[in-house]
Amino acid sequence: MFFTTTILINQCLMWRDMNAQKPLEPIDVILFDVDETLVDFMSMKKNCVNAGLEKMIMRGLPVADVAEGHRVVDEVYRNFGMEDKMLFWHVAQYAGVTVEVTKERLAQIGKTAYRKHQRDFLAPYDGVIDTLQELTKRGITMGVLSDAPRDKIFDRLCDADLDQYFEDNVVGGNDNRKLLKPSENAFKRALRMMGCKNGKGVLMVGNDPVRDVGGAKDAGLQAAWAKYGFEPRRNEDVSKMKTRADYVLDKFSDLLQYVKK
């Protein structure tokens, strides 16, 4: 009986060792998402949309008050999404404006106010600049992989004074969904840009558990979940969420503990 039990224990230990996670490769290259990872994009967008909406109301948008204006904005988001390129035009339309030239004028008023405030409100998360400076000192090569168009990425990086840490190492999205995260093709594009043959020693940092973390793992990269930038859905408990991430970042500077000096 003792002999049989010993064999079973040894078999269990062997199975555990075979299935234990392999040690992670030292990190030499890091790819970052931008929105809600490097910069607090959603806070900026909310503030800029508010500025645009208030200016439109001042110039004749037919809503009773700002609260009604926000309800119109929410309706537009539900129908066209947060990245609606005609946001203020649709706001005018949903507010009841029927004359085309009036819609165009009000939309331009909203867009101008948005752009005027964009640089004021767009800021990196706490610790981003200090952490990027330290990673540079440690010899880490850094790049950006985002689904946003590349010109928009450069807008955000330059507004937040982060472009110097990435220079030309920026991959943006386009209309071909096969090249957007979490597609493996998106990560292959980024690896080619960084001069990497595969994902060995490459870390992807992003706030989206599926597009950033899941996509990176499927493509053979390590992944860090920027939990601090994750926007939970209604009734979603972030503390109970499980991802495939190798590392979880409660704040951006947590990244330094996972990267060798």
Secondary structure, DSSP 8 states (H G I E B T S, - for coil): -HHHHHHHHHHHHHHHHHHS--------EEEE--BTTTB-HHHHHHHHHHHHHHHHHHTT---SSHHHHHHHHHHHHHHH-TT-TTHHHHHHHHTT---HHHHHHHHHHHHHHHHHHHHHH--B-TTHHHHHHHHHHTT-EEEEE-SS-HHHHHHHHHHTT-GGGTTT-EE---S-GGGSTTSHHHHHHHHHHTT-SSSTTEEEEES-IIIIIIHHHHTT-EEEEEGGG----TT--GGG-----SEEESSGGGGGGGS--
